[in-house]
Amino acid sequence: MRLLVVEDDPGLGETLRRGLTAEGFDVDVATDGDQAYWRASEGCYSAVLLDIMLPKRNGYEVCRDLRRAGVDTPVVMLTAKDGEY
């Protein structure tokens, strides 16, 4: 199973990559919203783990743009935010 992890914090992104790889997943990491959109729209992923607060294009925008482009890969939104806004 191939996953795309989208996280702008390099340490956290690497921790997620290592942990998921240890569990048998094939993991790619994107560090900003534009890179996330490009990888998710061009690659074949089983799921995208998507941070909300990202540089260039936030997670909400990435998800919206992927859906508008017809990409229906499941997305799990991750955030350190404590509320909707």
Secondary structure as UniProt FT lines:
FT   STRAND          2..6
FT   HELIX           10..22
FT   TURN            23..24
FT   STRAND          26..30
FT   HELIX           33..42
FT   STRAND          47..51
FT   HELIX           59..68
FT   TURN            69..70
FT   STRAND          75..78
//
